[in-house]
Amino acid sequence: MSILKGKKAVIIGLASTRSIAWGIANALKGQGADLAFNFQNEKLEARVKKMAQELGSSVCLPMDVSSDDEIANFFNSLKNQFGNFDILIHSVAFAPSSQLEGSFTEVTDRDGFRIAHDVSSYSLTAVTKAALPLLNDNASILTLSYLGAVKAMPSYNVMGLAKASLEANVRFLAYDLGPKSIRVNGISAGPIKTLAASGIKGIKTMLDHMEQASPLRRNVTIEEVGNAAAFLASDMASGITGQVVYVDSGYSIVGMSLS
């Protein structure tokens, strides 16, 4: 049985077949959902449209989430080309590379702090607000976080603060939109060797440590995150909102590893 049969999903932030967004898109499609996508700029247009076509979608529209005008234009166009929908996936995060290496105190500056929070957290509020007129009853909104939101992680720096803001965003949106029967949740995925993660210094060391220290003794995959997303987006998770679900081989429960 396909748990998303008849559902329509909008996925924001797909940029690579190595990304978590790709894992989610495949899982949602595999469970019967029709998909629509955005691309950030002309440089990514051809690549994202090719991936969309592989997933049977012809709806792929421009939107940079740092621009209110582009967000408004995206959802106006989406209304005409895709109509109302049931699922909104927010898979967007960014901080300047200068902020993701070295001492947090030394490298963090005002502009980097602002950009990280604007793109990685505020954009969830912005796209949710713009999407509301198109969301069907019992809709589901889902975003992606990381353990660095609640624990200090080497080199994650200001992105950890932005993810903490994002997780608070999930709770406030869930509380605000609950009376409209709209659920808002997050997935905190373990480290995965994605294109985005390659910008974080020491990612290989993080992956090696995760494999040794997590209860399952392995890293997670984009497919596993995608399956969790499909569940949270479905009516099977109708009583779950305001939560951040860890898909990290259990690493987040470990206090000390002796391996």
Residue pairs with C-beta under 8 A, 6 or more apart in sequence:
2 30
2 31
2 32
3 31
3 32
3 230
3 231
3 234
3 235
3 236
4 28
4 31
4 32
4 33
4 87
4 230
4 233
4 234
5 31
5 32
5 33
6 32
7 28
7 32
7 33
7 34
7 85
7 86
7 87
7 233
7 234
8 33
8 34
8 35
8 36
8 82
8 83
8 84
8 85
8 86
8 87
9 28
9 33
9 34
9 35
9 36
9 85
9 86
9 87
9 88
9 89
9 233
10 35
10 36
10 37
10 38
10 78
10 82
10 85
10 87
10 88
10 89
10 131
11 21
11 24
11 25
11 28
11 35
11 36
11 37
11 38
11 89
11 91
12 37
12 38
12 63
12 65
12 88
12 89
12 90
12 91
12 92
12 127
13 19
13 21
13 38
13 89
13 90
13 91
13 92
14 21
14 22
14 25
14 37
14 38
14 48
14 51
14 52
14 91
15 21
15 39
15 40
15 44
15 47
15 48
15 195
15 196
16 22
16 47
16 194
16 195
17 51
18 193
18 194
18 195
18 222
19 91
19 194
19 195
19 196
19 222
20 91
20 144
20 189
20 192
20 194
20 222
20 225
20 226
21 89
21 91
22 51
22 222
23 221
23 222
23 223
23 224
23 225
23 226
23 229
24 89
24 91
24 142
24 222
24 225
24 226
24 229
24 230
25 35
25 37
25 51
25 55
25 89
25 226
26 55
26 223
26 226
27 223
27 226
27 227
27 229
27 230
28 35
28 87
28 89
28 226
28 229
28 230
28 233
29 35
29 55
29 56
30 230
31 230
31 234
33 86
33 87
33 233
34 56
34 57
35 52
35 55
35 56
35 57
35 59
36 57
36 59
36 60
36 61
36 78
36 81
36 82
36 85
37 48
37 51
37 52
37 57
37 59
37 60
37 61
38 48
38 60
38 61
38 62
38 63
38 74
39 45
39 47
39 48
39 49
39 60
39 61
39 62
39 63
40 62
40 63
40 64
40 65
41 62
41 64
45 60
45 62
48 60
49 60
52 58
52 59
52 60
59 78
59 81
59 82
61 74
61 77
61 78
61 81
62 70
62 73
62 74
63 70
63 71
63 73
63 74
64 70
65 71
65 92
65 119
65 123
65 126
65 127
66 118
66 119
66 123
68 126
71 126
71 127
71 130
72 130
74 130
75 130
75 131
75 133
75 134
78 85
78 134
79 133
79 134
83 134
84 134
84 135
84 136
85 134
85 135
85 136
85 139
86 135
86 136
86 138
86 139
86 140
86 233
87 139
87 140
87 141
87 142
87 233
88 127
88 128
88 131
88 135
88 139
88 140
88 141
88 142
89 142
89 143
89 229
89 233
90 123
90 124
90 127
90 128
90 141
90 142
90 143
90 144
91 143
91 144
92 119
92 120
92 123
92 124
93 119
93 120
93 144
93 159
93 162
93 163
93 196
94 115
94 116
94 119
94 120
95 112
95 115
95 116
95 119
95 120
95 157
95 158
95 159
95 162
96 111
96 112
96 115
96 116
97 199
98 107
98 112
99 107
99 108
99 109
99 112
99 113
99 116
99 157
99 158
99 159
100 155
100 156
100 157
100 158
100 159
100 199
100 200
100 201
101 107
101 155
101 157
101 201
102 155
102 157
102 201
104 157
104 158
107 157
108 157
108 158
112 158
113 158
113 161
116 158
116 159
116 161
116 162
117 161
117 162
117 165
120 159
120 162
120 163
120 165
120 166
121 162
121 163
121 165
121 166
121 169
122 169
124 141
124 143
124 166
124 169
124 170
124 173
125 169
125 173
128 141
128 173
128 177
128 184
131 141
132 177
132 180
132 182
135 182
137 181
138 181
138 182
138 183
138 235
138 238
139 181
139 182
139 183
140 182
140 183
140 184
140 185
140 232
140 233
140 234
140 237
141 173
141 177
141 182
141 183
141 184
141 185
142 184
142 185
142 186
142 187
142 229
142 232
142 233
143 166
143 169
143 170
143 184
143 185
143 186
143 187
144 186
144 187
144 188
144 189
144 225
145 163
145 166
145 167
145 170
145 186
145 187
145 188
145 189
145 244
146 156
146 159
146 160
146 163
146 188
146 189
146 191
147 153
147 188
147 190
147 246
147 248
147 251
147 252
148 156
148 159
148 160
148 163
149 160
149 163
149 164
149 166
149 167
149 188
149 244
150 164
150 167
151 160
152 160
153 160
153 206
154 201
154 202
155 200
155 201
155 202
156 200
159 200
166 186
167 186
167 188
167 244
170 184
170 185
170 186
170 242
170 243
170 244
171 242
173 184
174 183
174 184
174 185
174 241
174 242
175 242
177 183
177 184
178 241
178 242
183 237
183 238
183 240
183 241
184 241
184 242
185 232
185 237
185 240
185 241
185 242
185 243
185 244
185 245
186 243
186 244
186 245
187 225
187 228
187 229
187 232
187 244
187 245
187 246
187 247
188 244
188 245
188 246
188 247
188 248
188 252
189 220
189 225
189 247
189 248
190 210
190 214
190 219
190 220
190 246
190 247
190 248
190 249
190 251
191 197
191 203
191 206
191 207
191 210
191 219
192 219
192 220
192 221
192 222
192 225
193 203
193 207
194 222
197 203
200 206
207 219
210 219
210 248
210 249
210 251
211 217
211 218
211 219
212 257
212 259
213 251
213 254
213 257
213 259
214 248
214 249
214 250
214 251
214 254
215 249
215 250
215 251
215 253
215 254
216 249
216 250
217 249
218 249
219 249
220 247
220 248
220 249
224 247
225 247
228 245
228 247
231 237
232 240
232 245
246 252
